[in-house]
């Protein structure tokens, strides 16, 4: 008999099987995918932080796009990022955020969040494949390519 004073938690995830999933194996492919995720109308106005979740074959499972910030920053909650990863059984994540100023140099906060994502992912066996910073002129920088992670 269920105790009415204890709430039940249910996890719910529905895979989309109608389309062939996109495969991402490089920062260039990740950039192309993120270009379709970010709102191009606000790219030069406010920061956003988005995540792509991948399965073992580097096929996209889905995205999480709930981190929207202001002109100079965006708050990111690692618990939500990894809760979604665990829920959809992702083994790899790729993250990206934009710089409305078009300055692609990472801030100390960018470097810190990347390190935390890597560290938490290592504990959970969920690999951080890359972190991209998107500019406003159809440009980007990859943390992996630059040796920042």
Buried (B, 14 or more C-beta within 10 A) or exposed (E): EEEEEEEEEEEEEEEEEEEEBBEBEBBEBBBEBBBEBBEEEEBBEBBBBBBBBBBEEBEBBBBBBEBBBEEEBBEBEEEEBBEBBEBBEBBBBBBBBBBBEEEBEBEEEBBEBBEBBBEBBEEEEBBBBBBBBBBBEEEBBBBBBBEBB
